[in-house]
Amino acid sequence: MRIRWMMYVGWLVVVSILLCVSEAFAQPPQLPVREDMRLAYMELLAAFPVESQGKGLDPEGLVDHQPMTYGLVLWAESLRYRACPTEEGQRRVRLAARWLVENSDLDNDGKPGWGLPQAWDAGATGTMNPRHTPYTITTGVCLLGLAEADVIPGMWKPDEREQFRTLMRDVHLRWCREMWLEGYGSGYFRYSPTASNDIFSVNAPAMYLAALANYLHVHGQSLSAADVAIMESRRDCFVKTIVATVTLRDGLPSWEYMAMPNRFNQSRPNDLLHHIYTLWGAEIYRDLNGSVPLPWTREQMLESVEKFWKNGQICMYPFDELRISKVGNREYPSILWGTGSLLQCYGKWGTEPQTVRSLETIRRLYGPWPQLKLYPPSYGAPSHKDDPQFYPRHAAHILLGLAYATYGPHLNPP
């Protein structure tokens, strides 16, 4: 009896081992997180042709070169090149940077800045801005891309580097002199030079703030005392405005898309993309030891971002925001570039599990990877439901988020 029992136990052990081995072979091996991120990055990068990295279709139907897309790809590829230099990466960085430099005055007014190739009614003011009107948001993103490329060791000839730095200085001086308005606690950078775009929408100048703060950090010692004075004044005054207009909900920061009062009498919260644009400028300022204290901690900043998750989905608005009036809007998924900004924020300041969760969700809901959609196909906006198109300006936000998750840190050199 005992021998039979031992034989029975032995067979159970053998069967268990065989089942485990079979399961191991049935499951694909799990890649290390960084390698999985790297492969995802390279697959998505292939959707941006080397010779025209910023050209593609926008949701409005226009196929053209988009300065913001060039800025985002340049920013991402500069991060990758500094961590993992390759000939292809060098070529991509050089071509994208050259495009931005050579197309820094597409409206031909003799003043540098970057905008959109399409006419646009910015802020729904009732006035259509002409093609190539420069905007604070697109200019801020392009400056951040150039700034990251500028500090790559050995990438540029002396005359190229001087050209980049002169252009960045001239853009910053233009914004500090011509685009500044007083109000909302201290002052702000207007949305564009157009007279009707004197509106204060906190996210756009916050992204520009990141570029200005970084420029002063890296190049402040090479500037004249007068240039430093005006740039530092605008930088610190705008941070005071960010602080004056923040709402702390249980200690977590949030902002109106357009601060009240405004001439549209419009009160609505920032969506995910614009929330993180706003946080990006404030947190870069914090990282560079800015003198104006922020009334929230880094941990509270990250907790405010977590509010955009619900039931395994990345939402357009935080789940505790009660002013989203249309039925279902509180559960509405984020548009694609918002998910990229989320990945970027986690890649810079969050944890590995947060970046993994974000990428897995983007792959699952916005794919198939890397042919990304504006919205999850099963829950698209009426005008984009089941839209099969690939929009590079949106997808470039994902690319940048992956660059931070894979190759980051670091906007700022030592």
N, C-alpha and C positions, 0 to 999 in steps of 0.2 A: 504493500500500500504506500509506504513511504517513497519507494522508488518511482511509483507512478506519479505521485504528487510532485516529486522533484522534476520528473520529465515534463509535467504539465507547466510548472513554473518556468522551466527552461524554454519551452516553446513560446510562452508569453513574452519572455525577455527578447527572444529572437524576433518575434513579430513586431514588438515595439520598436526595436532598433531599425528594422526594415521600413516601418512606417515613417520614422523620423528621417531616415536617409532619403526616402521617396519624396517627402515633403520638402526637404532641403533642395533637392534637384528640381522640384516643380516650381519653386519660388525664384525669381530672378535675384541675383545678389544685390544687396543694398549698397549703393555707392556712398562713400563718405560725403557729408553734407557739402563741403566746399567743392568737391569734384562734381556733384550733381548740379550745383549752382553754376559752375563754370561751363558745363556742357549746355545747360539751359541758356546761358548768356550767349555762347557761340552760335547756337541754333537761331536765336532771335536776331543776333547781329547780322546774320546772313541775309536778313530781309531788308537791310539797308545797303544798297549797292555802293561799292567803294567810290566810284566816280560821281555819285549823286546821292550822298548820304542823307540829305535833308529834303529830297524831292519825293513827292507822292501825293496821294489823294487825301483831301480833308473832308470832313462830313458835309460841308456845304457844296461839295461836288467839284471843287477846283483841284486840278493837278498842277503843282508848281513847287518851286523851291521855298521851303519854310525856314526862315532864320532860327526859330525856336527849335526845330528839329535838329538843325546843324549844331546849335548850342548844346542840346541834351546829349547827342551822340558824341560830340567832342569832349564833353565833361566825362561821360562814361568811359570812352576810349583812353582818355588821359589817365584815369584811375587804373585801368587795366594795364596800360603800358608801363606805368611806374612800378607796378607789382610784377609784371611779366612781359618784358619787352620782346617784341617780335617785329619782323620787317613789315608785315601787314599792318600791325598796330601803328608803327611809325608813319606809314603812308596814310592811313586813315586820319591820324591826328593832324598831320601836315596839311592834307587836303581840306579838312573841315575848318581848320583855323584860317587857312588862306581864303576860303570862301567867305567867312565872316568878315575878315579884314577888307577884302575887295568889294564887299557888298554892304558896307556900313553906312551908306547914304543913298539908299535906293529911291528916296523921294526927291533927291537932287536939290536939297535946300542949302547945301554946304555945311550941314550940321550932322554929326554922327549919331546913330541910334538904329535900332532894329524893330521891325513891326511885322505886319502880315501882308502877303501878296494880294489879298482880296480886300475889297471895300468892306467896311464893317461899322455898324452902329454900336460903338462901345458903350456899355452901360445902359443901353436902350434909352438914349437921350433924345431920340428923334432926328439926330443929325448923322448922316452917313459919312464916315471918315474915308478919304481916298485910299487907294492901294498904297502900301508901303508907309503909311503913317506909323511913326515909331511909338511903341507902347512901353510903359514902365515895366510890365511883366516880361515881355519878350526881350527887352534890353537887359533886364537883370539876369535872365537865364543865359543869354549869349555872353555877358560879361563873366559869369561864373564858369562857363566852358573855357573861355580864353584864359581866365586866371589859373585854372587847373593845368592847361597846356603850357602856360608860360613858365611854370616852375619845374618842368621836366628837364633833368640834367642832360646836356649835350644835344638837345633836340634842335635848337635854333642857332643860326648864324647871328653874330652881334647886331647886324643891321635889321634882321627880322625881329629879334627880341626888342630892339629899340622901337621899331614900328608898332609892335603889339602894345608896348607899355605907353607909348605916346597916345595911341588910340584910346586905351582904357582911361588914361588921365583926362583926355578931352571929353569923353562921354561923361565921366563923373563930374567934371566941372560944369558941363552943360546942365546935367540934372540938378546939381546943387544951386546953380545960379538961376536957371530959367524955369525949372519944374517945381519949385518949392512954393508952398502956400501956407499961411498961418491958419491955425484953427485946431479944434478937437484936443485941447489941452496944451498943445505946443505948436505942431506943424506937420506937414505931410508932403509927399511927392504926388503930384497930380497923375491921373491915369494916362494922359497923353498930352502933347502940346496943343491939341485942338481946344478952342475956347470952351466948347460945351463939355469937355472932359476934365473939368476942374474938380471932379467928384473924388471923394475919399473912399476907396475900397481897400481895406487894410492889407489884403493878401498881396497885391501887386507891389506896393512900396516895401513890404516886408521882404520879399525875395530880392528886390533891389538893395535893401539894407544889407543882406548877406554879402552881396558883391562889394558894396562900399566898405563895409567893415573889414573884409578880407584884403581889399586893395590897400587900405591904410595900414593894416598889420604888416603886409609884405613890402610895400613901397613907400610908406610914410616918410622914411628918412631921406628919400631922394627928392621929395617935393619941396617947393618953396614954403616959407612960413605962412604966407597968405592962403595958399591952396590947402595946406593942412588945417588951418583955422576954420575955413568954411566947410570943409568935408567933415571934420570932427564935430562941428556944431550941428550940422544937419543930421549926422548919424545919431548923436545923443538925444537931440530934440525929437527925432522920430521915435526912438525907443520910449521916450516919455509919453508920446501919443499912443503907442501900442499899450502901454500900461494904463493910460487914462481911459481907454476904450474897452479894456478887457472886462468880461463878466466872469467871476469865479463861482462856479456851481459846485458846491461841496469842495472848494479849493481847486477845482480843475478849470483851466482857462478855456474860454470860448469868446468868439467875436461875432458881431453882425457882419454880413457880407458888405453892407454899406452903412457906415456908422450913422446913428441918429444924432441930431436931426439932419435930414437931407431933403433936397427939393422935390424928391419923388414921394416923400413920406412913406418910404419903403422900409419895412422891418422884417428881415429874414436872416436865419443863421448861415454861417459859412457851411458849405458842403465839405466833404472829406478833402478834396484837392486843395481848396482854398484855406481850410483849417491848417493843413500841413505847410502850405506856402507861408502862412503867417508864422507858424511855430519855427520854421526853418530859419527865417531871418533873426527872430528873437534868440533862438538857441545858439546860432553861430556867434551872435554878439556876446552871449554869455561865455561861450568857449574861448573867446578872444579877450576875456577879462574886462568887458565893458563896465563903465562906472555907474550906470543906472541899474539899480537892483530890480529884478523881476519878481513879482509877488507870487510866484509858483515855483515849485522845485522841478528838477529834471524828472523825478519819479511821477509827479503830478502831471507833467506834460505827457508822458507815455501813457498814463492812466486815461487821460482825456482822449487819446487816440483809440484806446481799447473800447471806448463807447460806440465806435462805429461798427463793431462786430455784433451780429445777432444770428443765432441758429446756424452757425457755420458759414455765414455770408457776410461780405464786406458791404456795408450799407452807405447810401448817399449821405445820410444825416445821422447824428448820434441817436441811439435808441431812446434816450431820456429827454429828447427835445420834443416839447409838446405843441410847438407852433406850426408844425407841418400839417396844413389843414386838409389837403386832399386825401381821400381814403386810400390807404395802402402806402402812402409816401414814406411813412416812418420805416417801413420794411423794404423800401425800394433799393435795389442794388446800386452800388457806385458805378458811375461811368468809368471806363478803363483807366484813364490817366490818374484818377483818384487812387486806384489800387496800386499804381506804380509809385505814387508819392508815399503811400503807406509803407511799401517795401523799402523805399529809400530812407524813410524815418527810422524804421527798425534796423536797417543795415548800418546806419550811422550811430544810433544811440541805444537800440534795443538789444534783444537777446537772439541767440541762434534759433530757439524754438519759435519765436515770433516771426523771423524771416522764413523759416521752413513752412509754417502754417500759411503765411501769406502767399508764397509761391505755389503751394499745393492748391490753394483755393483759386488762384488765378488760372492755373492749368485746368482745374476741374470745371470751372464755371464759364471761363471766357475763351476756351480753346475751340478746336484742338490746337495744341501748341505746335509751332509758334504763330499760327495763323489766328491772331487774337481778334476778338470782336469788341465793339463798343460796350455791349451789355451781354449778360448771359442770354443766349438765344431763347431760352424758354421764358424770359421775363424782360424782353426788350422794351425800350420806350416806343410809343406808337410809331414814330417816324423812323425808328431804327430796328424794329422788331425783326429778328432773324436776318439782320443785315450781314451778308457774307464778306463785306469789304474789309480790307486791312488799312488802317489809318496810321501812317508812320508817326505823326506828331503825338498821338496818344500812346502808341507802342514804345516810343522812345523814352517815355516816363518809366515804363517797365524795365527797359534796358538800363537806365540809370539806377533804378532801385536794385537790380541784380548786380550792378558794378559795386555798389556799396556793400551789399551782402557778401560778395565774393572776393573783391579786391581791396575793400576799404580798410582803414579810415582814409581820407583824409583830406579834406579840402585844404587844410592849412599846413604848410611846411613848418619845421621847427624854427 
